[in-house]
Amino acid sequence: MGKGLRRQVPALVVAGLALLVALGGTVYAAGKINGRTIKVKSLPGNRLAPASVPGNRLKPGAIKGSQLAPGSITGIQIDASTLGQVPSAIHAETAESARDAETALNAANAENAKKVNGYEAGCKPSTRPFAGACWQIDASGTALNAPAAAASCAAQGGELPDALSLAAFSQTGATMATEEWTGDIPVVSSVDVYAVTTVANDGKVSSAISTATKKFRCVIPLVG
C-alpha cells in the first residue's frame, strides 16, 4: 500500500496544480469581463443593481415607452425642459394669442369710439346723458335774462333746451329752479322785447318776457 500511494502522489500533485490553474484562470477571466464580452440580451434586468446604469449610459431611444411598466416613471423623474410642446399646448397658446389680439382690438375700438373726427365723445363732469346729449345736472346759480342765458350756454358749446325736453328732464328727479329758461320763443312782440318759454319745477310750461331774469341749464352735445 505504501509503495502504491507513493506512486500516486505525483499524479495528485499535478491534478491539484491543474485545478488551481483552472480556478485562477476563471477568476482572471471574470475580472476581465466587460460590456463587449456579454452577449446581447444575456443579462435580465433583475441581474442589475438598482440605479447601477445611469441614464447617460443608454442610447437615445433604447427604451421604448411600451417597454416600461405603467407608473414606473413619474413626473418627478422627468426633466420638463427636455419635453417638447404638446399639441394641446400649441392650441392653447394660439387661443391665448387670439384672446390678446381681440382684447387689443376691443381696446382700440373703445378708444376710437370715444372720438369723432378728433373730438372726444362723452359727458363732462356736472352733466349727465339725457335725450342724446349732456344735460347740466343743476341749474345755474345766477339768474340771467334770456339773451344772456343763451349766450352763456353758447360759450360752453351748448344751448338752452327746448321746452318739452326740459319738462321731460324735470320728471327724472332733477332738481329744478322755480322757473328756468328754454330756447323756445313762442311770441315775438318787438325787436328787443319778446316772450321766451319757461318750465317750472312742477313741469308746467309758460312764457316770460325775455328781459326777466331766471335760472337756466345748458344742453351740451356728446361730442365736444
Rosetta constraint file for C-alpha pairs under 8 A:
AtomPair CA 1 CA 5 HARMONIC 6.18 0.50
AtomPair CA 2 CA 6 HARMONIC 6.23 0.50
AtomPair CA 3 CA 7 HARMONIC 6.28 0.50
AtomPair CA 4 CA 8 HARMONIC 6.44 0.50
AtomPair CA 5 CA 9 HARMONIC 6.38 0.50
AtomPair CA 6 CA 10 HARMONIC 7.86 0.50
AtomPair CA 7 CA 11 HARMONIC 7.88 0.50
AtomPair CA 8 CA 12 HARMONIC 6.29 0.50
AtomPair CA 9 CA 13 HARMONIC 6.15 0.50
AtomPair CA 10 CA 14 HARMONIC 6.18 0.50
AtomPair CA 11 CA 15 HARMONIC 6.11 0.50
AtomPair CA 12 CA 16 HARMONIC 6.04 0.50
AtomPair CA 13 CA 17 HARMONIC 6.17 0.50
AtomPair CA 14 CA 18 HARMONIC 6.15 0.50
AtomPair CA 15 CA 19 HARMONIC 6.20 0.50
AtomPair CA 16 CA 20 HARMONIC 6.29 0.50
AtomPair CA 17 CA 21 HARMONIC 6.13 0.50
AtomPair CA 18 CA 22 HARMONIC 6.09 0.50
AtomPair CA 19 CA 23 HARMONIC 6.14 0.50
AtomPair CA 20 CA 24 HARMONIC 5.95 0.50
AtomPair CA 21 CA 25 HARMONIC 6.01 0.50
AtomPair CA 22 CA 26 HARMONIC 6.28 0.50
AtomPair CA 23 CA 27 HARMONIC 6.33 0.50
AtomPair CA 24 CA 28 HARMONIC 6.02 0.50
AtomPair CA 25 CA 29 HARMONIC 5.90 0.50
AtomPair CA 26 CA 30 HARMONIC 6.02 0.50
AtomPair CA 27 CA 31 HARMONIC 6.19 0.50
AtomPair CA 28 CA 32 HARMONIC 6.46 0.50
AtomPair CA 29 CA 33 HARMONIC 6.55 0.50
AtomPair CA 33 CA 37 HARMONIC 6.01 0.50
AtomPair CA 33 CA 38 HARMONIC 7.58 0.50
AtomPair CA 34 CA 38 HARMONIC 6.84 0.50
AtomPair CA 38 CA 42 HARMONIC 6.81 0.50
AtomPair CA 38 CA 43 HARMONIC 7.93 0.50
AtomPair CA 43 CA 47 HARMONIC 6.43 0.50
AtomPair CA 44 CA 48 HARMONIC 7.64 0.50
AtomPair CA 48 CA 52 HARMONIC 6.69 0.50
AtomPair CA 53 CA 57 HARMONIC 6.53 0.50
AtomPair CA 54 CA 58 HARMONIC 7.48 0.50
AtomPair CA 58 CA 62 HARMONIC 6.41 0.50
AtomPair CA 63 CA 67 HARMONIC 6.54 0.50
AtomPair CA 63 CA 68 HARMONIC 7.76 0.50
AtomPair CA 64 CA 68 HARMONIC 7.13 0.50
AtomPair CA 68 CA 72 HARMONIC 6.57 0.50
AtomPair CA 68 CA 73 HARMONIC 7.97 0.50
AtomPair CA 73 CA 77 HARMONIC 6.38 0.50
AtomPair CA 73 CA 78 HARMONIC 7.70 0.50
AtomPair CA 74 CA 78 HARMONIC 6.94 0.50
AtomPair CA 79 CA 83 HARMONIC 7.40 0.50
AtomPair CA 85 CA 89 HARMONIC 6.31 0.50
AtomPair CA 85 CA 90 HARMONIC 6.75 0.50
AtomPair CA 86 CA 90 HARMONIC 6.61 0.50
AtomPair CA 87 CA 91 HARMONIC 6.45 0.50
AtomPair CA 88 CA 92 HARMONIC 6.10 0.50
AtomPair CA 89 CA 93 HARMONIC 6.03 0.50
AtomPair CA 90 CA 94 HARMONIC 6.22 0.50
AtomPair CA 91 CA 95 HARMONIC 6.10 0.50
AtomPair CA 92 CA 96 HARMONIC 6.09 0.50
AtomPair CA 93 CA 97 HARMONIC 6.16 0.50
AtomPair CA 94 CA 98 HARMONIC 6.14 0.50
AtomPair CA 95 CA 99 HARMONIC 6.18 0.50
AtomPair CA 96 CA 100 HARMONIC 6.16 0.50
AtomPair CA 97 CA 101 HARMONIC 6.08 0.50
AtomPair CA 98 CA 102 HARMONIC 6.04 0.50
AtomPair CA 99 CA 103 HARMONIC 6.00 0.50
AtomPair CA 100 CA 104 HARMONIC 6.13 0.50
AtomPair CA 101 CA 105 HARMONIC 6.07 0.50
AtomPair CA 102 CA 106 HARMONIC 6.02 0.50
AtomPair CA 103 CA 107 HARMONIC 6.09 0.50
AtomPair CA 104 CA 108 HARMONIC 6.15 0.50
AtomPair CA 105 CA 109 HARMONIC 6.06 0.50
AtomPair CA 106 CA 110 HARMONIC 5.95 0.50
AtomPair CA 107 CA 111 HARMONIC 6.13 0.50
AtomPair CA 108 CA 112 HARMONIC 6.09 0.50
AtomPair CA 109 CA 113 HARMONIC 5.91 0.50
AtomPair CA 110 CA 114 HARMONIC 6.57 0.50
AtomPair CA 111 CA 115 HARMONIC 7.18 0.50
AtomPair CA 112 CA 116 HARMONIC 7.68 0.50
AtomPair CA 113 CA 121 HARMONIC 7.55 0.50
AtomPair CA 114 CA 120 HARMONIC 5.37 0.50
AtomPair CA 114 CA 121 HARMONIC 4.74 0.50
AtomPair CA 114 CA 122 HARMONIC 6.96 0.50
AtomPair CA 115 CA 119 HARMONIC 4.99 0.50
AtomPair CA 115 CA 120 HARMONIC 4.20 0.50
AtomPair CA 115 CA 121 HARMONIC 5.35 0.50
AtomPair CA 115 CA 223 HARMONIC 7.73 0.50
AtomPair CA 116 CA 120 HARMONIC 6.41 0.50
AtomPair CA 116 CA 121 HARMONIC 6.87 0.50
AtomPair CA 116 CA 223 HARMONIC 7.20 0.50
AtomPair CA 119 CA 223 HARMONIC 6.14 0.50
AtomPair CA 119 CA 224 HARMONIC 5.80 0.50
AtomPair CA 120 CA 223 HARMONIC 5.74 0.50
AtomPair CA 120 CA 224 HARMONIC 5.89 0.50
AtomPair CA 121 CA 222 HARMONIC 5.32 0.50
AtomPair CA 121 CA 223 HARMONIC 4.36 0.50
AtomPair CA 121 CA 224 HARMONIC 6.51 0.50
AtomPair CA 122 CA 134 HARMONIC 7.90 0.50
AtomPair CA 122 CA 222 HARMONIC 5.06 0.50
AtomPair CA 122 CA 223 HARMONIC 6.41 0.50
AtomPair CA 122 CA 224 HARMONIC 7.92 0.50
AtomPair CA 123 CA 127 HARMONIC 6.07 0.50
AtomPair CA 123 CA 128 HARMONIC 6.07 0.50
AtomPair CA 123 CA 129 HARMONIC 6.55 0.50
AtomPair CA 123 CA 133 HARMONIC 7.95 0.50
AtomPair CA 123 CA 134 HARMONIC 5.46 0.50
AtomPair CA 123 CA 222 HARMONIC 5.90 0.50
AtomPair CA 124 CA 128 HARMONIC 7.69 0.50
AtomPair CA 124 CA 134 HARMONIC 7.72 0.50
AtomPair CA 126 CA 136 HARMONIC 5.97 0.50
AtomPair CA 126 CA 137 HARMONIC 5.83 0.50
AtomPair CA 126 CA 138 HARMONIC 7.69 0.50
AtomPair CA 127 CA 134 HARMONIC 5.64 0.50
AtomPair CA 127 CA 135 HARMONIC 5.12 0.50
AtomPair CA 127 CA 136 HARMONIC 4.20 0.50
AtomPair CA 127 CA 137 HARMONIC 5.16 0.50
AtomPair CA 128 CA 134 HARMONIC 5.16 0.50
AtomPair CA 128 CA 135 HARMONIC 5.38 0.50
AtomPair CA 128 CA 136 HARMONIC 6.55 0.50
AtomPair CA 128 CA 137 HARMONIC 6.47 0.50
AtomPair CA 129 CA 133 HARMONIC 5.48 0.50
AtomPair CA 129 CA 134 HARMONIC 4.45 0.50
AtomPair CA 129 CA 135 HARMONIC 6.09 0.50
AtomPair CA 129 CA 222 HARMONIC 7.95 0.50
AtomPair CA 130 CA 134 HARMONIC 6.09 0.50
AtomPair CA 130 CA 135 HARMONIC 6.30 0.50
AtomPair CA 130 CA 169 HARMONIC 7.63 0.50
AtomPair CA 131 CA 165 HARMONIC 7.79 0.50
AtomPair CA 132 CA 221 HARMONIC 7.82 0.50
AtomPair CA 132 CA 222 HARMONIC 7.35 0.50
AtomPair CA 133 CA 219 HARMONIC 6.58 0.50
AtomPair CA 133 CA 220 HARMONIC 6.04 0.50
AtomPair CA 133 CA 221 HARMONIC 4.87 0.50
AtomPair CA 133 CA 222 HARMONIC 5.21 0.50
AtomPair CA 134 CA 219 HARMONIC 5.72 0.50
AtomPair CA 134 CA 220 HARMONIC 5.03 0.50
AtomPair CA 134 CA 221 HARMONIC 5.89 0.50
AtomPair CA 134 CA 222 HARMONIC 5.88 0.50
AtomPair CA 135 CA 217 HARMONIC 7.47 0.50
AtomPair CA 135 CA 218 HARMONIC 6.30 0.50
AtomPair CA 135 CA 219 HARMONIC 4.66 0.50
AtomPair CA 135 CA 220 HARMONIC 6.30 0.50
AtomPair CA 136 CA 217 HARMONIC 5.81 0.50
AtomPair CA 136 CA 218 HARMONIC 5.84 0.50
AtomPair CA 136 CA 219 HARMONIC 6.50 0.50
AtomPair CA 136 CA 220 HARMONIC 7.95 0.50
AtomPair CA 137 CA 174 HARMONIC 6.81 0.50
AtomPair CA 137 CA 175 HARMONIC 7.76 0.50
AtomPair CA 137 CA 217 HARMONIC 7.93 0.50
AtomPair CA 138 CA 174 HARMONIC 7.47 0.50
AtomPair CA 138 CA 175 HARMONIC 6.45 0.50
AtomPair CA 138 CA 176 HARMONIC 7.35 0.50
AtomPair CA 138 CA 217 HARMONIC 6.84 0.50
AtomPair CA 139 CA 175 HARMONIC 7.83 0.50
AtomPair CA 139 CA 176 HARMONIC 6.76 0.50
AtomPair CA 139 CA 177 HARMONIC 6.59 0.50
AtomPair CA 139 CA 180 HARMONIC 7.85 0.50
AtomPair CA 139 CA 215 HARMONIC 6.19 0.50
AtomPair CA 139 CA 216 HARMONIC 5.21 0.50
AtomPair CA 139 CA 217 HARMONIC 4.65 0.50
AtomPair CA 140 CA 215 HARMONIC 5.62 0.50
AtomPair CA 140 CA 216 HARMONIC 5.55 0.50
AtomPair CA 140 CA 217 HARMONIC 5.92 0.50
AtomPair CA 141 CA 215 HARMONIC 6.99 0.50
AtomPair CA 142 CA 214 HARMONIC 7.97 0.50
AtomPair CA 142 CA 215 HARMONIC 6.18 0.50
AtomPair CA 143 CA 213 HARMONIC 5.27 0.50
AtomPair CA 143 CA 214 HARMONIC 4.42 0.50
AtomPair CA 143 CA 215 HARMONIC 4.27 0.50
AtomPair CA 143 CA 216 HARMONIC 7.36 0.50
AtomPair CA 144 CA 148 HARMONIC 5.92 0.50
AtomPair CA 144 CA 149 HARMONIC 5.67 0.50
AtomPair CA 144 CA 212 HARMONIC 7.59 0.50
AtomPair CA 144 CA 213 HARMONIC 4.49 0.50
AtomPair CA 144 CA 214 HARMONIC 5.42 0.50
AtomPair CA 144 CA 215 HARMONIC 6.33 0.50
AtomPair CA 145 CA 149 HARMONIC 6.12 0.50
AtomPair CA 145 CA 210 HARMONIC 6.03 0.50
AtomPair CA 145 CA 211 HARMONIC 5.15 0.50
AtomPair CA 145 CA 212 HARMONIC 5.22 0.50
AtomPair CA 145 CA 213 HARMONIC 4.17 0.50
AtomPair CA 145 CA 214 HARMONIC 6.23 0.50
AtomPair CA 146 CA 150 HARMONIC 6.17 0.50
AtomPair CA 146 CA 181 HARMONIC 6.53 0.50
AtomPair CA 146 CA 196 HARMONIC 7.22 0.50
AtomPair CA 146 CA 210 HARMONIC 5.02 0.50
AtomPair CA 146 CA 211 HARMONIC 6.55 0.50
AtomPair CA 146 CA 212 HARMONIC 7.27 0.50
AtomPair CA 146 CA 213 HARMONIC 7.07 0.50
AtomPair CA 146 CA 214 HARMONIC 7.61 0.50
AtomPair CA 147 CA 151 HARMONIC 6.20 0.50
AtomPair CA 147 CA 210 HARMONIC 7.09 0.50
AtomPair CA 148 CA 152 HARMONIC 6.14 0.50
AtomPair CA 149 CA 153 HARMONIC 6.41 0.50
AtomPair CA 149 CA 160 HARMONIC 7.68 0.50
AtomPair CA 149 CA 181 HARMONIC 7.67 0.50
AtomPair CA 149 CA 215 HARMONIC 7.96 0.50
AtomPair CA 149 CA 216 HARMONIC 6.73 0.50
AtomPair CA 150 CA 154 HARMONIC 6.22 0.50
AtomPair CA 150 CA 159 HARMONIC 6.28 0.50
AtomPair CA 150 CA 160 HARMONIC 6.00 0.50
AtomPair CA 150 CA 183 HARMONIC 7.50 0.50
AtomPair CA 151 CA 155 HARMONIC 6.21 0.50
AtomPair CA 152 CA 156 HARMONIC 6.68 0.50
AtomPair CA 153 CA 157 HARMONIC 6.52 0.50
AtomPair CA 153 CA 158 HARMONIC 5.03 0.50
AtomPair CA 153 CA 159 HARMONIC 4.83 0.50
AtomPair CA 153 CA 160 HARMONIC 6.43 0.50
AtomPair CA 153 CA 217 HARMONIC 7.81 0.50
AtomPair CA 153 CA 218 HARMONIC 5.35 0.50
AtomPair CA 153 CA 219 HARMONIC 7.63 0.50
AtomPair CA 154 CA 158 HARMONIC 5.05 0.50
AtomPair CA 154 CA 159 HARMONIC 5.51 0.50
AtomPair CA 156 CA 220 HARMONIC 7.56 0.50
AtomPair CA 157 CA 220 HARMONIC 6.18 0.50
AtomPair CA 157 CA 221 HARMONIC 7.68 0.50
AtomPair CA 157 CA 224 HARMONIC 7.44 0.50
AtomPair CA 158 CA 218 HARMONIC 6.04 0.50
AtomPair CA 158 CA 219 HARMONIC 5.32 0.50
AtomPair CA 158 CA 220 HARMONIC 4.14 0.50
AtomPair CA 158 CA 221 HARMONIC 6.55 0.50
AtomPair CA 159 CA 183 HARMONIC 7.40 0.50
AtomPair CA 159 CA 218 HARMONIC 5.45 0.50
AtomPair CA 159 CA 219 HARMONIC 5.46 0.50
AtomPair CA 159 CA 220 HARMONIC 6.68 0.50
AtomPair CA 160 CA 181 HARMONIC 7.21 0.50
AtomPair CA 160 CA 182 HARMONIC 5.26 0.50
AtomPair CA 160 CA 183 HARMONIC 4.83 0.50
AtomPair CA 160 CA 216 HARMONIC 7.50 0.50
AtomPair CA 160 CA 217 HARMONIC 6.66 0.50
AtomPair CA 160 CA 218 HARMONIC 5.06 0.50
AtomPair CA 160 CA 219 HARMONIC 6.07 0.50
AtomPair CA 161 CA 165 HARMONIC 6.57 0.50
AtomPair CA 161 CA 166 HARMONIC 6.03 0.50
AtomPair CA 161 CA 182 HARMONIC 5.20 0.50
AtomPair CA 161 CA 183 HARMONIC 5.55 0.50
AtomPair CA 161 CA 217 HARMONIC 7.67 0.50
AtomPair CA 161 CA 218 HARMONIC 6.60 0.50
AtomPair CA 161 CA 219 HARMONIC 5.91 0.50
AtomPair CA 162 CA 166 HARMONIC 6.22 0.50
AtomPair CA 162 CA 182 HARMONIC 5.32 0.50
AtomPair CA 162 CA 183 HARMONIC 5.17 0.50
AtomPair CA 162 CA 184 HARMONIC 5.76 0.50
AtomPair CA 163 CA 167 HARMONIC 6.17 0.50
AtomPair CA 163 CA 182 HARMONIC 5.56 0.50
AtomPair CA 163 CA 183 HARMONIC 7.16 0.50
AtomPair CA 163 CA 184 HARMONIC 6.44 0.50
AtomPair CA 163 CA 197 HARMONIC 6.58 0.50
AtomPair CA 163 CA 198 HARMONIC 6.81 0.50
AtomPair CA 163 CA 199 HARMONIC 6.53 0.50
AtomPair CA 163 CA 205 HARMONIC 6.97 0.50
AtomPair CA 164 CA 168 HARMONIC 6.23 0.50
AtomPair CA 165 CA 169 HARMONIC 6.09 0.50
AtomPair CA 166 CA 170 HARMONIC 6.18 0.50
AtomPair CA 166 CA 182 HARMONIC 7.49 0.50
AtomPair CA 166 CA 199 HARMONIC 6.97 0.50
AtomPair CA 167 CA 171 HARMONIC 6.89 0.50
AtomPair CA 167 CA 199 HARMONIC 6.37 0.50
AtomPair CA 167 CA 203 HARMONIC 4.97 0.50
AtomPair CA 167 CA 204 HARMONIC 7.26 0.50
AtomPair CA 167 CA 205 HARMONIC 7.47 0.50
AtomPair CA 168 CA 172 HARMONIC 7.18 0.50
AtomPair CA 168 CA 203 HARMONIC 7.68 0.50
AtomPair CA 169 CA 173 HARMONIC 7.86 0.50
AtomPair CA 169 CA 174 HARMONIC 6.84 0.50
AtomPair CA 170 CA 174 HARMONIC 5.49 0.50
AtomPair CA 170 CA 175 HARMONIC 7.36 0.50
AtomPair CA 170 CA 176 HARMONIC 6.56 0.50
AtomPair CA 170 CA 201 HARMONIC 6.88 0.50
AtomPair CA 170 CA 202 HARMONIC 7.59 0.50
AtomPair CA 170 CA 203 HARMONIC 6.20 0.50
AtomPair CA 171 CA 203 HARMONIC 7.43 0.50
AtomPair CA 175 CA 201 HARMONIC 7.83 0.50
AtomPair CA 176 CA 180 HARMONIC 7.72 0.50
AtomPair CA 176 CA 200 HARMONIC 7.47 0.50
AtomPair CA 176 CA 201 HARMONIC 4.94 0.50
AtomPair CA 177 CA 200 HARMONIC 7.11 0.50
AtomPair CA 177 CA 201 HARMONIC 5.86 0.50
AtomPair CA 177 CA 215 HARMONIC 6.64 0.50
AtomPair CA 177 CA 216 HARMONIC 7.93 0.50
AtomPair CA 178 CA 200 HARMONIC 5.46 0.50
AtomPair CA 178 CA 201 HARMONIC 5.31 0.50
AtomPair CA 179 CA 198 HARMONIC 6.17 0.50
AtomPair CA 179 CA 199 HARMONIC 5.48 0.50
AtomPair CA 179 CA 200 HARMONIC 4.26 0.50
AtomPair CA 179 CA 201 HARMONIC 6.28 0.50
AtomPair CA 179 CA 214 HARMONIC 6.50 0.50
AtomPair CA 179 CA 215 HARMONIC 6.86 0.50
AtomPair CA 180 CA 198 HARMONIC 5.39 0.50
AtomPair CA 180 CA 199 HARMONIC 5.46 0.50
AtomPair CA 180 CA 200 HARMONIC 6.47 0.50
AtomPair CA 180 CA 214 HARMONIC 5.84 0.50
AtomPair CA 180 CA 215 HARMONIC 5.11 0.50
AtomPair CA 180 CA 216 HARMONIC 4.76 0.50
AtomPair CA 180 CA 217 HARMONIC 7.51 0.50
AtomPair CA 181 CA 196 HARMONIC 7.18 0.50
AtomPair CA 181 CA 197 HARMONIC 6.59 0.50
AtomPair CA 181 CA 198 HARMONIC 4.80 0.50
AtomPair CA 181 CA 199 HARMONIC 6.86 0.50
AtomPair CA 181 CA 214 HARMONIC 6.42 0.50
AtomPair CA 181 CA 215 HARMONIC 6.57 0.50
AtomPair CA 181 CA 216 HARMONIC 5.16 0.50
AtomPair CA 181 CA 217 HARMONIC 7.82 0.50
AtomPair CA 182 CA 196 HARMONIC 6.99 0.50
AtomPair CA 182 CA 197 HARMONIC 5.74 0.50
AtomPair CA 182 CA 198 HARMONIC 5.58 0.50
AtomPair CA 182 CA 199 HARMONIC 7.29 0.50
AtomPair CA 182 CA 216 HARMONIC 7.44 0.50
AtomPair CA 183 CA 196 HARMONIC 7.27 0.50
AtomPair CA 183 CA 197 HARMONIC 7.24 0.50
AtomPair CA 184 CA 196 HARMONIC 5.89 0.50
AtomPair CA 184 CA 197 HARMONIC 5.39 0.50
AtomPair CA 185 CA 194 HARMONIC 7.47 0.50
AtomPair CA 185 CA 195 HARMONIC 5.98 0.50
AtomPair CA 185 CA 196 HARMONIC 4.57 0.50
AtomPair CA 185 CA 197 HARMONIC 6.04 0.50
AtomPair CA 186 CA 195 HARMONIC 6.46 0.50
AtomPair CA 186 CA 196 HARMONIC 6.41 0.50
AtomPair CA 186 CA 197 HARMONIC 6.67 0.50
AtomPair CA 186 CA 207 HARMONIC 7.92 0.50
AtomPair CA 187 CA 194 HARMONIC 6.34 0.50
AtomPair CA 187 CA 195 HARMONIC 5.42 0.50
AtomPair CA 187 CA 196 HARMONIC 7.51 0.50
AtomPair CA 188 CA 193 HARMONIC 7.43 0.50
AtomPair CA 188 CA 194 HARMONIC 4.73 0.50
AtomPair CA 188 CA 195 HARMONIC 6.30 0.50
AtomPair CA 189 CA 193 HARMONIC 6.20 0.50
AtomPair CA 189 CA 194 HARMONIC 5.16 0.50
AtomPair CA 189 CA 195 HARMONIC 7.43 0.50
AtomPair CA 190 CA 194 HARMONIC 6.20 0.50
AtomPair CA 193 CA 209 HARMONIC 6.83 0.50
AtomPair CA 193 CA 210 HARMONIC 6.31 0.50
AtomPair CA 193 CA 211 HARMONIC 7.04 0.50
AtomPair CA 194 CA 209 HARMONIC 5.74 0.50
AtomPair CA 194 CA 210 HARMONIC 5.58 0.50
AtomPair CA 195 CA 207 HARMONIC 6.02 0.50
AtomPair CA 195 CA 208 HARMONIC 5.29 0.50
AtomPair CA 195 CA 209 HARMONIC 4.48 0.50
AtomPair CA 195 CA 210 HARMONIC 5.49 0.50
AtomPair CA 196 CA 207 HARMONIC 5.30 0.50
AtomPair CA 196 CA 208 HARMONIC 5.47 0.50
AtomPair CA 196 CA 209 HARMONIC 6.23 0.50
AtomPair CA 196 CA 210 HARMONIC 5.72 0.50
AtomPair CA 197 CA 205 HARMONIC 6.90 0.50
AtomPair CA 197 CA 206 HARMONIC 5.60 0.50
AtomPair CA 197 CA 207 HARMONIC 4.11 0.50
AtomPair CA 197 CA 208 HARMONIC 6.44 0.50
AtomPair CA 198 CA 205 HARMONIC 5.80 0.50
AtomPair CA 198 CA 206 HARMONIC 5.30 0.50
AtomPair CA 198 CA 207 HARMONIC 5.23 0.50
AtomPair CA 198 CA 208 HARMONIC 6.79 0.50
AtomPair CA 199 CA 203 HARMONIC 5.90 0.50
AtomPair CA 199 CA 204 HARMONIC 5.58 0.50
AtomPair CA 199 CA 205 HARMONIC 4.60 0.50
AtomPair CA 199 CA 206 HARMONIC 6.36 0.50
AtomPair CA 200 CA 204 HARMONIC 5.24 0.50
AtomPair CA 200 CA 205 HARMONIC 6.54 0.50
AtomPair CA 200 CA 206 HARMONIC 7.94 0.50
AtomPair CA 208 CA 212 HARMONIC 6.94 0.50
